[in-house]
Amino acid sequence: IFDWQQPVTIESLCPCCQQRGNLRPHIVWFGEMPLEMERIYKALENADLFLSIGTSGNVYPAAGFVELAKMVGPHSVELNLEPTKGATLFDEAYYGPASKIVPQYCDKIG
């Protein structure tokens, strides 16, 4: 993982292997397993608050994070355009465009 400040293109040169066309953004694409799942699970176990923002809640393993949060304790909040299939698992829920409900929720919790 590299701190990369310019657009990634097919011509971008990898600073590690010095080859072109091998770079990609540090995100999880649909159907991929996130890196460092154990670290994610540990973070959920130690969290005071779990926010799920703007997701369908249908793609695992991320869709299961609210279930784990429910078992290990952090307060869970769904901030989404509409309720997900797992909406009843959350302690609180707010619905609408993320550009509106996320700032409103942040103002609420101070």
Phi, psi and omega per residue, in radians:
I1 nan 2.226 -3.099
F2 -2.151 2.570 2.980
D3 -1.353 1.968 -3.021
W4 -2.118 2.135 -3.027
Q5 -1.739 -0.250 -3.119
Q6 -1.898 2.922 3.117
P7 -1.044 2.501 3.079
V8 -1.558 2.157 3.104
T9 -2.252 3.049 3.091
I10 -1.101 -0.381 -3.135
E11 -1.597 -0.106 -3.130
S12 -1.097 2.341 -3.112
L13 -1.629 2.182 3.118
C14 -1.219 2.185 -3.141
P15 -1.196 -0.279 -3.122
C16 -1.579 -0.966 -3.046
C17 -1.748 -0.107 3.127
Q18 1.072 0.474 3.083
Q19 -1.914 2.761 3.125
R20 -1.716 2.632 3.034
G21 1.446 0.152 -3.109
N22 -1.852 0.098 -3.091
L23 -1.668 2.648 3.064
R24 -2.675 2.781 3.113
P25 -1.181 2.693 -3.137
H26 -1.506 1.257 3.092
I27 -2.372 2.903 3.083
V28 -1.720 2.069 3.080
W29 -1.390 2.780 3.105
F30 -0.924 2.265 3.098
G31 1.525 -0.095 3.127
E32 -1.612 2.684 3.042
M33 -1.545 2.252 3.092
P34 -1.077 2.638 3.038
L35 -1.227 2.661 2.992
E36 0.995 0.880 3.140
M37 -1.020 -0.667 3.121
E38 -1.059 -0.677 3.111
R39 -1.150 -0.668 3.102
I40 -1.119 -0.815 3.139
Y41 -1.077 -0.725 3.130
K42 -1.125 -0.695 3.112
A43 -1.099 -0.712 3.096
L44 -1.107 -0.684 -3.139
E45 -1.159 -0.498 -3.092
N46 -1.728 -0.057 -3.056
A47 -1.367 2.650 2.987
D48 -1.660 -0.413 -3.058
L49 -2.500 2.337 3.054
F50 -2.098 2.070 3.102
L51 -1.903 2.299 3.019
S52 -1.954 1.984 -3.003
I53 -2.098 2.122 2.979
G54 1.052 0.897 -3.135
T55 -2.353 2.714 3.079
S56 -1.272 -0.431 -3.100
G57 1.224 0.344 -3.091
N58 -1.873 -0.252 -3.013
V59 -1.804 2.111 3.129
Y60 -1.568 2.610 0.273
P61 -1.511 -0.267 -3.068
A62 -1.031 -0.585 3.140
A63 -1.087 -0.401 -3.138
G64 -1.546 -0.089 -3.100
F65 -1.079 -0.653 3.137
V66 -1.153 -0.606 3.096
E67 -1.118 -0.741 3.097
L68 -1.146 -0.746 3.116
A69 -1.018 -0.708 3.132
K70 -1.077 -0.643 -3.114
M71 -1.343 -0.639 -2.999
V72 -1.807 -0.097 2.909
G73 2.100 -0.444 -3.080
P74 -1.153 2.550 3.040
H75 -1.100 2.348 -3.063
S76 -2.070 2.425 -3.089
V77 -2.348 2.284 3.048
E78 -1.750 2.115 3.070
L79 -2.062 1.844 -2.954
N80 -2.661 2.887 3.094
L81 -1.141 -0.668 3.127
E82 -2.615 2.842 3.138
P83 -1.069 2.474 3.053
T84 -1.594 3.060 3.094
K85 -1.069 -0.537 -3.128
G86 -1.660 0.309 -3.049
A87 -0.968 -0.594 -3.099
T88 -1.236 -0.223 3.124
L89 -1.383 -0.323 -3.088
F90 -1.441 2.599 3.088
D91 -1.287 -0.569 3.127
E92 -2.475 2.773 3.072
A93 -2.627 2.483 3.082
Y94 -2.370 2.343 -3.037
Y95 -2.162 2.436 -3.139
G96 2.619 -3.067 3.116
P97 -1.092 2.375 -3.126
A98 -0.990 -0.597 -3.133
S99 -1.085 -0.335 3.108
K100 -1.819 -0.814 -3.004
I101 -1.353 -0.490 3.112
V102 -1.172 -0.882 3.081
P103 -1.049 -0.658 3.109
Q104 -1.088 -0.748 3.133
Y105 -1.159 -0.724 3.111
C106 -1.065 -0.719 3.076
D107 -1.088 -0.683 -3.121
K108 -1.098 -0.747 -3.080
I109 -1.531 -0.134 3.023
G110 1.378 nan nan
